[in-house]
Amino acid sequence: MKKITEQVNNEAAALGMSIVDVKIRRADLPEANSQAVYMRMQTARTKEANDIRARGQEQAKIITSVADREAKIIIAEANKISEITRGEGDAERNSIYAESYGKDPEFFKFYRSMVAYEESLKSGDTRLVISPDTDFFNYFKDPLGSD
């Protein structure tokens, strides 16, 4: 700006004027250059936006995979605990059955038959195709279950 002020001051001195300050209010590029600059800016912003999206998608994949892995671990642990609990319950049930069988084997046999009847005839539209002489029908034929 100093150089421009000196040049203008030299020419203005011939007219009897003195230039104090020179400022540029606006500088425009030719239209062809403006379009090229605008296109470069747009390309740069598009590239930057695509880079940000790509980083976001990468982070989303990482977060999703970590969450999926943690979910699988939690589900596996829950299944493990449920299987242990179920096993303990089965063991307790078997212990009770064994104790009951030892106290009254005939009652235990009767009880097991009743459970089998209930399970077999549960739906209400059950058809059984078995010999009537099987042990399954002992308590149907004789309330004491005698053969």
DSSP file (Angstrom, degrees, kcal/mol; ACC not computed):
  #  RESIDUE AA STRUCTURE BP1 BP2  ACC     N-H-->O    O-->H-N    N-H-->O    O-->H-N    TCO  KAPPA ALPHA  PHI   PSI    X-CA   Y-CA   Z-CA
    1    1 A M     >        0   0    0      0, 0.0     4,-2.4     0, 0.0     5,-0.2   0.000 360.0 360.0 360.0 -32.3    0.0    0.0    0.0
    2    2 A K  H  >  +     0   0    0      1,-0.2     4,-2.1     2,-0.2     5,-0.1   0.897 360.0  50.5 -64.2 -40.3    2.9    2.3    0.7
    3    3 A K  H  > S+     0   0    0      2,-0.2     4,-2.1     1,-0.2    -1,-0.2   0.895 110.2  49.2 -65.5 -41.2    4.2    1.9   -2.8
    4    4 A I  H  > S+     0   0    0      1,-0.2     4,-2.6     2,-0.2     5,-0.3   0.915 109.3  52.8 -64.9 -42.6    0.8    2.8   -4.3
    5    5 A T  H  X S+     0   0    0     -4,-2.4     4,-2.3     1,-0.2    -2,-0.2   0.905 109.4  49.2 -60.0 -42.2    0.5    5.8   -2.1
    6    6 A E  H  X S+     0   0    0     -4,-2.1     4,-2.0     2,-0.2    -1,-0.2   0.917 111.8  48.0 -64.0 -44.3    3.9    7.1   -3.3
    7    7 A Q  H  X S+     0   0    0     -4,-2.1     4,-1.6     1,-0.2    -2,-0.2   0.926 114.9  44.5 -63.7 -45.0    3.0    6.6   -6.9
    8    8 A V  H  X S+     0   0    0     -4,-2.6     4,-2.4     1,-0.2    -1,-0.2   0.880 111.4  54.6 -67.9 -36.7   -0.3    8.4   -6.6
    9    9 A N  H  X S+     0   0    0     -4,-2.3     4,-1.8    -5,-0.3    -1,-0.2   0.882 105.4  53.2 -64.1 -39.3    1.2   11.2   -4.5
   10   10 A N  H  X S+     0   0    0     -4,-2.0     4,-0.7     1,-0.2    -1,-0.2   0.913 113.6  42.1 -62.8 -43.2    3.8   11.8   -7.3
   11   11 A E  H  < S+     0   0    0     -4,-1.6     3,-0.4     1,-0.2     4,-0.4   0.854 114.3  51.3 -73.4 -34.3    1.1   12.2   -9.9
   12   12 A A  H ><>S+     0   0    0     -4,-2.4     5,-2.5     1,-0.2     3,-1.0   0.776  97.0  68.3 -74.2 -26.0   -1.2   14.2   -7.6
   13   13 A A  H ><5S+     0   0    0     -4,-1.8     3,-1.0     1,-0.3    -1,-0.2   0.839  92.8  59.8 -61.9 -33.4    1.7   16.7   -6.7
   14   14 A A  T 3<5S+     0   0    0     -4,-0.7    -1,-0.3    -3,-0.4    -2,-0.2   0.768 108.0  45.4 -65.7 -24.4    1.5   18.0  -10.3
   15   15 A L  T < 5S-     0   0    0     -3,-1.0    -1,-0.3    -4,-0.4    -2,-0.2   0.436 123.5-106.1 -97.0  -2.1   -2.1   18.9   -9.6
   16   16 A G  T < 5S+     0   0    0     -3,-1.0     2,-0.3    -4,-0.4    -3,-0.2   0.733  79.6 123.1  85.1  24.3   -1.2   20.5   -6.3
   17   17 A M      < -     0   0    0     -5,-2.5     2,-0.4    -8,-0.1    -1,-0.3  -0.800  48.9-148.6-115.4 159.6   -2.7   17.7   -4.1
   18   18 A S        -     0   0    0     -2,-0.3     2,-0.5    -3,-0.1    -9,-0.1  -0.997  12.8-141.5-127.8 129.1   -1.2   15.5   -1.5
   19   19 A I        -     0   0    0     -2,-0.4     3,-0.1   -14,-0.2   -10,-0.1  -0.787  17.6-179.3 -92.3 125.8   -2.4   12.0   -0.9
   20   20 A V        -     0   0    0     -2,-0.5     2,-0.3     1,-0.3    -1,-0.2   0.874  64.4  -1.1 -90.7 -45.3   -2.6   11.0    2.8
   21   21 A D        -     0   0    0    -16,-0.0     2,-0.4     2,-0.0    -1,-0.3  -0.999  52.8-156.1-151.7 145.7   -3.8    7.4    2.6
   22   22 A V        +     0   0    0     -2,-0.3     2,-0.4    -3,-0.1   -17,-0.1  -0.994  17.7 177.8-125.6 129.2   -4.9    4.8    0.0
   23   23 A K        -     0   0    0     -2,-0.4     2,-0.7     0, 0.0    -2,-0.0  -0.972  26.8-131.6-130.4 146.7   -7.2    1.9    0.9
   24   24 A I        -     0   0    0     -2,-0.4     3,-0.1     1,-0.2    -2,-0.0  -0.869  20.6-178.8 -97.1 119.3   -8.6   -0.8   -1.2
   25   25 A R        +     0   0    0     -2,-0.7     2,-0.3     1,-0.3    -1,-0.2   0.825  69.3   3.9 -85.3 -34.2  -12.3   -1.2   -0.6
   26   26 A R        -     0   0    0      2,-0.0     2,-0.4     0, 0.0    -1,-0.3  -0.984  54.6-167.8-155.8 138.7  -13.0   -4.1   -2.9
   27   27 A A        -     0   0    0     -2,-0.3     2,-0.4    -3,-0.1    -3,-0.0  -0.970  14.9-172.7-130.3 117.0  -10.9   -6.4   -5.1
   28   28 A D        -     0   0    0     -2,-0.4     3,-0.1     0, 0.0    -2,-0.0  -0.869  15.9-137.4-111.3 141.8  -12.7   -8.5   -7.6
   29   29 A L        -     0   0    0     -2,-0.4     5,-0.0     1,-0.1    -2,-0.0  -0.544  40.3 -87.1 -85.5 159.6  -11.2  -11.2   -9.7
   30   30 A P     >  -     0   0    0      0, 0.0     4,-2.6     0, 0.0     3,-0.3  -0.339  45.8-105.9 -61.0 153.6  -12.2  -11.6  -13.3
   31   31 A E  H  > S+     0   0    0      1,-0.2     4,-2.3     2,-0.2     5,-0.2   0.857 119.5  52.1 -53.9 -43.1  -15.4  -13.8  -13.7
   32   32 A A  H  > S+     0   0    0      1,-0.2     4,-1.8     2,-0.2    -1,-0.2   0.913 112.8  45.0 -62.2 -42.9  -13.4  -16.8  -15.1
   33   33 A N  H  > S+     0   0    0     -3,-0.3     4,-2.7     2,-0.2    -2,-0.2   0.883 110.2  55.2 -68.6 -38.1  -11.0  -16.7  -12.1
   34   34 A S  H  X S+     0   0    0     -4,-2.6     4,-2.8     1,-0.2    -2,-0.2   0.921 108.2  48.5 -60.5 -44.5  -13.9  -16.2   -9.6
   35   35 A Q  H  X S+     0   0    0     -4,-2.3     4,-2.7     2,-0.2    -1,-0.2   0.917 112.0  48.8 -62.1 -43.5  -15.6  -19.4  -10.9
   36   36 A A  H  X S+     0   0    0     -4,-1.8     4,-2.4     2,-0.2    -2,-0.2   0.916 112.9  47.4 -63.7 -43.1  -12.4  -21.4  -10.7
   37   37 A V  H  X S+     0   0    0     -4,-2.7     4,-2.5     2,-0.2    -2,-0.2   0.928 112.7  49.6 -63.9 -44.3  -11.7  -20.2   -7.2
   38   38 A Y  H  X S+     0   0    0     -4,-2.8     4,-2.7     1,-0.2    -2,-0.2   0.916 111.0  49.3 -60.6 -44.0  -15.3  -21.0   -6.2
   39   39 A M  H  X S+     0   0    0     -4,-2.7     4,-2.7     2,-0.2    -1,-0.2   0.901 110.9  49.9 -63.7 -41.1  -15.1  -24.5   -7.7
   40   40 A R  H  X S+     0   0    0     -4,-2.4     4,-2.4     2,-0.2    -1,-0.2   0.913 112.4  47.7 -63.3 -41.4  -11.8  -25.1   -5.8
   41   41 A M  H  X S+     0   0    0     -4,-2.5     4,-2.6     2,-0.2    -2,-0.2   0.922 112.8  48.3 -64.2 -43.4  -13.4  -24.0   -2.6
   42   42 A Q  H  X S+     0   0    0     -4,-2.7     4,-2.5     2,-0.2    -2,-0.2   0.910 112.1  49.0 -64.2 -41.9  -16.4  -26.1   -3.2
   43   43 A T  H  X S+     0   0    0     -4,-2.7     4,-2.6     2,-0.2    -1,-0.2   0.908 111.5  49.6 -62.9 -42.6  -14.3  -29.2   -4.0
   44   44 A A  H  X S+     0   0    0     -4,-2.4     4,-2.4     2,-0.2    -2,-0.2   0.919 112.8  46.3 -63.9 -43.6  -12.2  -28.6   -0.9
   45   45 A R  H  X S+     0   0    0     -4,-2.6     4,-2.6     2,-0.2    -2,-0.2   0.889 112.7  50.4 -66.6 -38.5  -15.3  -28.3    1.3
   46   46 A T  H  X S+     0   0    0     -4,-2.5     4,-2.6     2,-0.2    -2,-0.2   0.924 111.6  47.9 -64.1 -43.6  -16.8  -31.4   -0.3
   47   47 A K  H  X S+     0   0    0     -4,-2.6     4,-2.4     2,-0.2    -2,-0.2   0.915 112.5  49.0 -62.7 -43.1  -13.6  -33.4    0.3
   48   48 A E  H  X S+     0   0    0     -4,-2.4     4,-2.3     2,-0.2    -2,-0.2   0.912 111.6  49.0 -63.5 -42.4  -13.5  -32.2    3.9
   49   49 A A  H  X S+     0   0    0     -4,-2.6     4,-2.6     2,-0.2    -2,-0.2   0.909 111.4  49.6 -63.6 -42.0  -17.2  -33.2    4.4
   50   50 A N  H  X S+     0   0    0     -4,-2.6     4,-2.6     2,-0.2    -2,-0.2   0.894 110.2  50.9 -63.9 -39.6  -16.6  -36.6    2.9
   51   51 A D  H  X S+     0   0    0     -4,-2.4     4,-2.5     2,-0.2    -2,-0.2   0.919 110.9  48.2 -63.0 -42.9  -13.5  -37.1    5.2
   52   52 A I  H  X S+     0   0    0     -4,-2.3     4,-2.4     2,-0.2    -2,-0.2   0.921 112.4  48.8 -64.0 -43.3  -15.6  -36.2    8.2
   53   53 A R  H  X S+     0   0    0     -4,-2.6     4,-2.8     2,-0.2     5,-0.2   0.921 110.7  50.8 -61.3 -43.4  -18.4  -38.6    7.2
   54   54 A A  H  X S+     0   0    0     -4,-2.6     4,-2.4     1,-0.2    -2,-0.2   0.918 111.0  47.7 -62.3 -43.4  -15.9  -41.4    6.6
   55   55 A R  H  X S+     0   0    0     -4,-2.5     4,-2.5     2,-0.2    -1,-0.2   0.906 112.4  50.5 -63.4 -40.0  -14.3  -40.9   10.0
   56   56 A G  H  X S+     0   0    0     -4,-2.4     4,-2.5     2,-0.2    -2,-0.2   0.908 110.6  48.3 -63.4 -42.5  -17.8  -40.8   11.5
   57   57 A Q  H  X S+     0   0    0     -4,-2.8     4,-2.3     2,-0.2    -1,-0.2   0.889 111.0  51.2 -65.4 -38.3  -18.8  -44.1    9.8
   58   58 A E  H  X S+     0   0    0     -4,-2.4     4,-2.2    -5,-0.2    -2,-0.2   0.927 111.6  46.7 -63.4 -44.4  -15.5  -45.7   10.9
   59   59 A Q  H  X S+     0   0    0     -4,-2.5     4,-2.8     1,-0.2    -2,-0.2   0.889 110.4  53.5 -64.4 -38.2  -16.2  -44.6   14.5
   60   60 A A  H  X S+     0   0    0     -4,-2.5     4,-2.8     1,-0.2    -2,-0.2   0.908 108.8  49.1 -62.7 -41.3  -19.8  -45.9   14.2
   61   61 A K  H  X S+     0   0    0     -4,-2.3     4,-2.7     2,-0.2    -1,-0.2   0.910 112.2  48.3 -64.3 -41.4  -18.5  -49.3   13.0
   62   62 A I  H  X S+     0   0    0     -4,-2.2     4,-2.4     2,-0.2    -2,-0.2   0.942 113.9  46.1 -63.5 -47.3  -16.1  -49.4   16.0
   63   63 A I  H  X S+     0   0    0     -4,-2.8     4,-2.6     1,-0.2    -2,-0.2   0.917 114.1  48.9 -62.4 -43.4  -18.8  -48.5   18.5
   64   64 A T  H  X S+     0   0    0     -4,-2.8     4,-2.8    -5,-0.2    -1,-0.2   0.917 111.8  48.1 -63.3 -43.7  -21.3  -51.0   17.0
   65   65 A S  H  X S+     0   0    0     -4,-2.7     4,-2.5     2,-0.2    -1,-0.2   0.897 112.4  48.8 -66.9 -38.1  -18.7  -53.8   17.0
   66   66 A V  H  X S+     0   0    0     -4,-2.4     4,-2.7    -5,-0.2    -2,-0.2   0.929 113.4  47.3 -64.3 -44.4  -17.8  -53.1   20.6
   67   67 A A  H  X S+     0   0    0     -4,-2.6     4,-2.6     2,-0.2    -2,-0.2   0.910 112.3  49.6 -63.8 -41.8  -21.4  -53.0   21.6
   68   68 A D  H  X S+     0   0    0     -4,-2.8     4,-2.4     2,-0.2    -1,-0.2   0.922 112.1  48.3 -62.2 -43.5  -22.2  -56.2   19.7
   69   69 A R  H  X S+     0   0    0     -4,-2.5     4,-2.2     1,-0.2    -2,-0.2   0.929 112.9  47.5 -63.3 -44.7  -19.2  -57.9   21.4
   70   70 A E  H  X S+     0   0    0     -4,-2.7     4,-2.7     1,-0.2    -1,-0.2   0.890 110.7  52.4 -63.9 -38.5  -20.3  -56.7   24.8
   71   71 A A  H  X S+     0   0    0     -4,-2.6     4,-2.8     2,-0.2     5,-0.2   0.917 109.3  49.4 -63.1 -42.5  -23.9  -57.8   24.2
   72   72 A K  H  X S+     0   0    0     -4,-2.4     4,-2.6     2,-0.2    -2,-0.2   0.901 111.8  48.8 -63.4 -40.1  -22.6  -61.3   23.2
   73   73 A I  H  X S+     0   0    0     -4,-2.2     4,-2.5     2,-0.2    -2,-0.2   0.929 113.0  47.1 -64.8 -44.9  -20.5  -61.5   26.4
   74   74 A I  H  X S+     0   0    0     -4,-2.7     4,-2.5     2,-0.2    -2,-0.2   0.921 114.2  47.0 -63.5 -44.2  -23.4  -60.4   28.6
   75   75 A I  H  X S+     0   0    0     -4,-2.8     4,-2.8     2,-0.2    -2,-0.2   0.912 112.2  50.2 -64.8 -42.1  -25.8  -62.9   26.9
   76   76 A A  H  X S+     0   0    0     -4,-2.6     4,-2.4    -5,-0.2    -2,-0.2   0.916 111.9  47.9 -62.4 -42.3  -23.3  -65.7   27.2
   77   77 A E  H  X S+     0   0    0     -4,-2.5     4,-2.6     2,-0.2    -2,-0.2   0.911 112.3  49.2 -64.6 -42.0  -22.8  -64.9   30.9
   78   78 A A  H  X S+     0   0    0     -4,-2.5     4,-2.7     2,-0.2    -2,-0.2   0.911 111.7  49.0 -63.7 -42.0  -26.6  -64.8   31.5
   79   79 A N  H  X S+     0   0    0     -4,-2.8     4,-2.6     2,-0.2    -2,-0.2   0.903 110.5  51.5 -63.0 -40.4  -27.0  -68.1   29.7
   80   80 A K  H  X S+     0   0    0     -4,-2.4     4,-2.4     2,-0.2    -2,-0.2   0.942 112.0  45.6 -61.0 -47.7  -24.2  -69.6   31.8
   81   81 A I  H  X S+     0   0    0     -4,-2.6     4,-2.7     1,-0.2    -2,-0.2   0.905 113.1  50.3 -63.2 -41.0  -25.9  -68.4   35.0
   82   82 A S  H  X S+     0   0    0     -4,-2.7     4,-2.9     1,-0.2    -1,-0.2   0.895 110.9  48.9 -66.5 -37.9  -29.3  -69.6   33.8
   83   83 A E  H  X S+     0   0    0     -4,-2.6     4,-2.7     2,-0.2    -1,-0.2   0.901 112.0  48.7 -66.9 -39.9  -27.9  -73.1   32.9
   84   84 A I  H  X S+     0   0    0     -4,-2.4     4,-2.6     2,-0.2    -2,-0.2   0.944 114.2  45.8 -62.9 -46.9  -26.1  -73.3   36.3
   85   85 A T  H  X S+     0   0    0     -4,-2.7     4,-2.5     2,-0.2    -2,-0.2   0.914 113.3  49.4 -62.3 -43.2  -29.4  -72.3   38.1
   86   86 A R  H  X S+     0   0    0     -4,-2.9     4,-2.8     1,-0.2    -1,-0.2   0.914 111.4  49.9 -62.5 -42.0  -31.4  -74.7   36.0
   87   87 A G  H  X S+     0   0    0     -4,-2.7     4,-2.6     2,-0.2    -2,-0.2   0.905 110.4  49.4 -62.6 -42.2  -28.9  -77.5   36.8
   88   88 A E  H  X S+     0   0    0     -4,-2.6     4,-2.4     2,-0.2    -1,-0.2   0.907 112.0  49.1 -63.6 -40.6  -29.1  -76.8   40.5
   89   89 A G  H  X S+     0   0    0     -4,-2.5     4,-2.8     2,-0.2    -2,-0.2   0.914 111.3  49.0 -63.9 -43.1  -32.9  -76.8   40.3
   90   90 A D  H  X S+     0   0    0     -4,-2.8     4,-2.9     2,-0.2     5,-0.2   0.907 111.0  50.4 -62.6 -41.1  -32.8  -80.1   38.4
   91   91 A A  H  X S+     0   0    0     -4,-2.6     4,-2.3     2,-0.2    -2,-0.2   0.919 111.8  47.6 -63.3 -42.7  -30.4  -81.6   41.0
   92   92 A E  H  X S+     0   0    0     -4,-2.4     4,-2.5     2,-0.2    -2,-0.2   0.921 112.5  49.4 -63.4 -44.0  -32.7  -80.4   43.8
   93   93 A R  H  X S+     0   0    0     -4,-2.8     4,-2.8     1,-0.2    -2,-0.2   0.932 111.9  48.1 -60.5 -46.2  -35.7  -81.9   42.0
   94   94 A N  H  X S+     0   0    0     -4,-2.9     4,-2.8     1,-0.2    -1,-0.2   0.872 110.2  52.5 -63.4 -36.5  -34.0  -85.2   41.5
   95   95 A S  H  X S+     0   0    0     -4,-2.3     4,-2.5     2,-0.2    -1,-0.2   0.919 110.8  46.8 -64.2 -43.1  -32.9  -85.2   45.1
   96   96 A I  H  X S+     0   0    0     -4,-2.5     4,-2.8     2,-0.2    -2,-0.2   0.917 112.9  49.7 -64.7 -43.0  -36.5  -84.7   46.2
   97   97 A Y  H  X S+     0   0    0     -4,-2.8     4,-3.0     2,-0.2    -2,-0.2   0.931 111.8  48.2 -59.9 -45.3  -37.7  -87.4   43.8
   98   98 A A  H  X S+     0   0    0     -4,-2.8     4,-2.2     1,-0.2    -2,-0.2   0.915 112.8  47.9 -63.1 -42.5  -35.1  -89.8   45.1
   99   99 A E  H  X S+     0   0    0     -4,-2.5     4,-1.6     2,-0.2    -1,-0.2   0.918 113.6  47.8 -64.2 -42.2  -36.0  -89.1   48.7
  100  100 A S  H  X S+     0   0    0     -4,-2.8     4,-2.6     1,-0.2     8,-0.2   0.914 110.3  51.9 -64.0 -42.7  -39.7  -89.5   47.9
  101  101 A Y  H  < S+     0   0    0     -4,-3.0    -1,-0.2     1,-0.2    -2,-0.2   0.894 108.6  51.6 -61.4 -39.7  -39.0  -92.8   46.1
  102  102 A G  H  < S+     0   0    0     -4,-2.2    -1,-0.2    -5,-0.2    -2,-0.2   0.851 112.4  45.8 -66.5 -34.0  -37.1  -94.1   49.1
  103  103 A K  H  < S+     0   0    0     -4,-1.6    -2,-0.2     1,-0.2    -1,-0.2   0.906 136.2   1.4 -76.7 -42.9  -40.0  -93.2   51.5
  104  104 A D     X  -     0   0    0     -4,-2.6     4,-2.3    -5,-0.1    -1,-0.2  -0.658  60.8-179.3-149.9  86.5  -42.9  -94.6   49.4
  105  105 A P  H  > S+     0   0    0      0, 0.0     4,-2.2     0, 0.0     5,-0.1   0.838  85.5  53.8 -58.7 -35.0  -42.0  -96.3   46.1
  106  106 A E  H  > S+     0   0    0      2,-0.2     4,-2.3     1,-0.2     5,-0.1   0.917 109.6  46.7 -68.6 -42.2  -45.6  -97.1   45.2
  107  107 A F  H  > S+     0   0    0      2,-0.2     4,-3.2     1,-0.2     5,-0.2   0.913 111.4  52.5 -64.0 -41.1  -46.7  -93.4   45.7
  108  108 A F  H  X S+     0   0    0     -4,-2.3     4,-2.5    -8,-0.2    -2,-0.2   0.913 109.1  49.1 -60.8 -42.5  -43.8  -92.3   43.6
  109  109 A K  H  X S+     0   0    0     -4,-2.2     4,-1.9     2,-0.2    -1,-0.2   0.913 112.9  48.2 -62.4 -43.0  -44.8  -94.6   40.8
  110  110 A F  H  X S+     0   0    0     -4,-2.3     4,-2.3     2,-0.2    -2,-0.2   0.930 111.5  49.7 -62.0 -46.9  -48.4  -93.4   41.1
  111  111 A Y  H  X S+     0   0    0     -4,-3.2     4,-2.3     1,-0.2    -2,-0.2   0.919 109.8  50.3 -60.2 -45.6  -47.2  -89.7   41.0
  112  112 A R  H  X S+     0   0    0     -4,-2.5     4,-2.3     1,-0.2    -1,-0.2   0.874 109.7  51.7 -62.3 -37.2  -45.0  -90.3   38.0
  113  113 A S  H  X S+     0   0    0     -4,-1.9     4,-2.7     2,-0.2    -1,-0.2   0.913 108.6  50.7 -65.3 -42.0  -47.9  -91.9   36.2
  114  114 A M  H  X S+     0   0    0     -4,-2.3     4,-2.6     2,-0.2    -2,-0.2   0.906 110.6  49.0 -62.9 -41.2  -50.2  -89.0   36.9
  115  115 A V  H  X S+     0   0    0     -4,-2.3     4,-2.5     2,-0.2    -1,-0.2   0.916 111.5  49.9 -63.2 -42.8  -47.5  -86.5   35.6
  116  116 A A  H  X S+     0   0    0     -4,-2.3     4,-2.4     2,-0.2    -2,-0.2   0.902 111.1  49.3 -62.8 -41.5  -47.2  -88.7   32.4
  117  117 A Y  H  X S+     0   0    0     -4,-2.7     4,-2.5     2,-0.2    -2,-0.2   0.936 111.3  49.8 -61.4 -45.9  -51.0  -88.7   32.0
  118  118 A E  H  < S+     0   0    0     -4,-2.6     4,-0.3     1,-0.2    -2,-0.2   0.928 113.8  44.3 -60.7 -46.2  -51.1  -84.9   32.4
  119  119 A E  H >< S+     0   0    0     -4,-2.5     3,-0.7     1,-0.2     4,-0.2   0.892 115.9  47.5 -65.7 -40.0  -48.4  -84.3   29.9
  120  120 A S  H 3< S+     0   0    0     -4,-2.4     3,-0.2     1,-0.2    -2,-0.2   0.848 120.2  35.9 -71.4 -34.9  -49.8  -86.8   27.3
  121  121 A L  T >< S+     0   0    0     -4,-2.5     3,-0.7    -5,-0.2    -1,-0.2   0.166  84.5 112.1-106.2  17.3  -53.4  -85.6   27.5
  122  122 A K  T <   +     0   0    0     -3,-0.7    -1,-0.2    -4,-0.3    -2,-0.1   0.866  69.4  55.4 -61.8 -43.6  -52.6  -81.9   27.9
  123  123 A S  T 3  S-     0   0    0     -4,-0.2    -1,-0.2    -3,-0.2    -2,-0.1   0.707  95.5-132.4 -72.7 -19.4  -53.9  -80.5   24.6
  124  124 A G  S <  S+     0   0    0     -3,-0.7    -1,-0.1     1,-0.0    -2,-0.1   0.211  95.3  72.5  88.6 -16.8  -57.4  -82.0   24.9
  125  125 A D        +     0   0    0      2,-0.0     2,-0.4     0, 0.0    -3,-0.1  -0.415  69.2 146.9-123.7  54.3  -57.3  -83.4   21.3
  126  126 A T        -     0   0    0     -5,-0.2     2,-0.5     2,-0.0    -5,-0.1  -0.767  28.4-170.7-100.4 134.5  -54.9  -86.2   22.0
  127  127 A R        -     0   0    0     -2,-0.4     2,-0.5     2,-0.0    -2,-0.0  -0.989   6.6-163.6-121.2 124.0  -55.0  -89.5   20.3
  128  128 A L        -     0   0    0     -2,-0.5     2,-0.7     2,-0.1    -2,-0.0  -0.921   7.2-166.0-109.0 128.3  -52.7  -92.3   21.6
  129  129 A V        +     0   0    0     -2,-0.5     2,-0.3     2,-0.0    -2,-0.0  -0.768  45.0 118.2-113.1  84.2  -52.0  -95.3   19.5
  130  130 A I  S    S-     0   0    0     -2,-0.7    -2,-0.1     4,-0.0     0, 0.0  -0.947  71.2 -84.6-142.5 161.9  -50.5  -97.7   21.9
  131  131 A S    >   -     0   0    0     -2,-0.3     3,-1.5     1,-0.1    -2,-0.0  -0.440  29.8-135.9 -67.8 137.4  -51.4 -101.1   23.3
  132  132 A P  T 3  S+     0   0    0      0, 0.0    -1,-0.1     0, 0.0     5,-0.1   0.604 101.2  67.7 -69.9  -8.8  -53.9 -101.1   26.2
  133  133 A D  T 3  S+     0   0    0      3,-0.1    -2,-0.1     2,-0.0     5,-0.0   0.417  76.4 112.2 -90.4   2.5  -51.7 -103.7   27.9
  134  134 A T  S X  S-     0   0    0     -3,-1.5     3,-1.3     1,-0.1     4,-0.1  -0.294  82.5-111.9 -73.5 161.9  -48.8 -101.3   28.4
  135  135 A D  G >  S+     0   0    0      1,-0.3     3,-1.7     2,-0.2     4,-0.3   0.699 108.7  79.9 -64.0 -19.3  -47.7 -100.1   31.9
  136  136 A F  G 3  S+     0   0    0      1,-0.3     3,-0.3     2,-0.1    -1,-0.3   0.845  95.2  44.6 -57.5 -34.1  -48.9  -96.6   30.9
  137  137 A F  G X> S+     0   0    0     -3,-1.3     4,-2.2     1,-0.2     3,-0.9   0.270  77.3 111.6 -96.8  11.3  -52.5  -97.6   31.6
  138  138 A N  H <> S+     0   0    0     -3,-1.7     4,-2.4     1,-0.3     7,-0.4   0.892  82.9  43.3 -51.4 -46.1  -52.0  -99.4   34.9
  139  139 A Y  H 34 S+     0   0    0     -3,-0.3    -1,-0.3    -4,-0.3    -2,-0.1   0.638 110.2  57.0 -81.7 -13.2  -53.8  -96.7   37.0
  140  140 A F  H <4 S+     0   0    0     -3,-0.9    -1,-0.2    -4,-0.1    -2,-0.2   0.880 114.5  37.8 -75.6 -41.2  -56.6  -96.5   34.4
  141  141 A K  H  < S+     0   0    0     -4,-2.2    -2,-0.2     1,-0.3    -3,-0.1   0.897 134.3  15.7 -75.7 -41.6  -57.4 -100.2   34.7
  142  142 A D    ><  -     0   0    0     -4,-2.4     3,-2.6    -5,-0.3    -1,-0.3  -0.975  64.7-144.3-139.6 119.6  -56.8 -100.5   38.5
  143  143 A P  T 3  S+     0   0    0      0, 0.0    -4,-0.1     0, 0.0    -1,-0.1   0.716 105.3  54.8 -57.6 -20.6  -56.6  -97.6   40.9
  144  144 A L  T 3  S-     0   0    0     -6,-0.1    -5,-0.1     2,-0.1   -34,-0.1   0.540 110.3-125.1 -89.1  -7.0  -53.9  -99.4   42.9
  145  145 A G    <   +     0   0    0     -3,-2.6    -6,-0.2    -7,-0.4    -7,-0.1   0.678  50.6 161.9  74.7  18.4  -51.8  -99.8   39.7
  146  146 A S              0   0    0     -8,-0.2    -1,-0.2     1,-0.1    -4,-0.1  -0.392 360.0 360.0 -70.7 149.4  -51.6 -103.6   40.0
  147  147 A D              0   0    0     -2,-0.1    -1,-0.1    -6,-0.0    -2,-0.0   0.469 360.0 360.0 -77.6 360.0  -50.5 -105.5   36.9
